[in-house]
């Protein structure tokens, strides 16, 4: 219910600042969540080759 109320109020505003901020935060979180995944592979290869 609070989310529906927020969306209905967000559509009535003149400035889409909330949508811009939430989109930026979601992109940053998804980038930080996916970044650590490829990091262990090079570290493992370095130890494996030495």
N, C-alpha and C positions, 0 to 999 in steps of 0.2 A: 504493500500500500504506500509506504513512503517513497518508493522508487517511482510509482505511477504519478504521485503528486509532484515529484521533482521534475519528471519529464513534461508534465503538463505546464508547469511554471517555466521551464526552460524554453519551451516553444513560444511562450508569450513575450520573452525578453527581446530587446532590440539587438543586444550584443551576443554573439555566439561564443563568448569567452569560456563558458563552462564546457562546451563541447570541445573546444580547442585544447583546454587544459587536460581534460580527461583523456583525449586521444594521445596527447604527448606523454602522459603518465603511463598509459597502457603500452605504448611503443617502447618506452624506457624499461618497463618491467619485463616485457617479453624479450628485449635484447639482453638484459642482465640474466634472465633465466636460461637463455640458449648459449651464452658465451662460455660458461665453464665446461660445457660438454666436450668440445674438441681439445681442450687443454691437456687432459691426461694422456692422450695419444702421443704427442711429441715427447713428453717426459718419459713415458714408457719406452719409446724407441731409443732415446738417448741412453737409458740404462741398459737396454738390450744390446746395443751396438758397442758399448764400452766394456 
